[in-house]
Amino acid sequence: MFFSKSLAINFGLSIVALFVLALSSAAAQSSINVIIPKPQKLKQGKGIFLLDRQTRYLADTPLSNDALRYLQRQLQLTSGYTLQESPSPKKHILAFHYAPQKIKKPEAYHLHIDKKKILIEARDRAGFFYGVITLMQLMDPSIWQQKAAAVQKQCWQIPACMIEDYPRFRWRGMMLDCSRNFFSKAYVKKFIDRMAQQKLNRFHWHLTDDEGWRIQIRRYPLLTKIGAKRGPGTKLPFSTYPAMRGPKNRPQSGHYCQQDIREIVAYARARAIEILPEIDLPGHAKAAVISYPRLLQDPQDRSRYRSVQRVSNNTINPGMESSYLFLENVIAEVAALFPFGSIHLGGDEIPRGAWQKSPAVRKLMQQKGLKTTKAVQNYFFGRMDKILARHHRQMIAWQEVLEGRPKLRKDNIFMAWKSPKAGIKAIKNRRNIIMAPVAFLYFDQQYIRNKKEPGHTWSTPVSLQKAYSYRPAPHSPYLRGVEACLWSETLLNEQIADYLAWPRSFALAELAWTEPAHRNWDDFKKRVYGKGVQRLKAQQIHYRRPR
Ligand code: TNX
């Protein structure tokens, strides 16, 4: 009797134990498939690591400093403590290990988590940073809160696992247009931080356009005094002000002073992000032209033309020597502010009819034997390329610059935005290409065609699935990566910007990072509408909800 009763109890207990075990391993099982972009290799481990104020950290390299600082900041905000260092920890440990022998690829990392230890191995700053980003994605989404938490979480459960990860592309970019509508320094930082959370690494900063010049240039103060203001009582009262769909009666202004820019550069660097500043030339330059008409326009030019966006006479004159002097001085200041390898010079959408009645351009054409407007465009970019070379910068430009077959340095990079086809053709011609096709990666376009949806309508809508379906091809060393563009004609406020960027930026991140063989829409969708949006919510990002 006694025997059978204890047997029954034992039996019952072991059933319960089995059940609990099954449940917890199921929970753990599902809990590691939460990472965006999906790692190349990920394997479930046994048990969980408990991170709390007793956890210590250890690093054998300064390359992990930014990564550790990033984690510490979030821990301070959400838990009210940071991890202490300990060379001989007794208990739980977070270790950063420099492993250039083991980890061969740039930006790659290994993350090993078991009950006692978290080990992040990498060979560079970006690798350590991405190891920490993945680690934080394995924690509760509240780790991403941007304000001090009311109820502080003392202990974080992190599922054991083994991850080996590296990016598919070196260029994983996002562009924010701060000309058409201005975004504050605080918003630009948020934008950069959110990119970093998805392992995106190139912030393309569209700083000048017809509607506003947004970067302080000490040598030419009128660029921001005149060129950064638009609306009634300013010199920029043209069709798209203050934004295509916006109220037309309020002036708008804003620019970044050089100190703001240095701050933003440092902020991006600490998150493994390089900034690509864009000075859009020679078209899309109304703001510059009205600020310094004597330097940038031929006084005898009788050409009258409008750009595709219906802006009149918005082009810098390539026949005037003063244009090049001005641009060299501008580039010198831009190069000094941005310590990265390249500067974007635009080159898109030069309006038909520009310069046609300019005696200065006619003279240039005669002198240099230039027969067509395209040849003049080539001449202009040839000179700009030399200016950039003097300042040790690579040139990046929109695909239009390539169309005239200019003779430029071979290491320049072009962005194919009109269609993937144009990009593929250029790759075959051994040009370095970043793919930013409008039909997949223009996040300024509506998600779906609907009057109530914000965003542009001139191209096709870009749903989350459409963006995710893009397959950048072919494999080639000339295919440098991908980029999404957030043009801001319709971005009247930060909420609209958030809405158009999220959740689509998750799709960008995954196609930029994850090998195609590991990508799957259904799996992606689950991660996005599970932990993905919970992380956005924790930061109060105004993302588009599924419907
Ligand atoms: C085309 S893409 C442009 C931009 C506009 C955008 C709007 C490109 C190089 N030029 O000037 O803002 O369309 O979607």
Residues whose N, C-alpha, C, O or C-beta is under 5 A from the ligand:
A	BS01	TNX	D348 W398 W417 D444 H456 W487
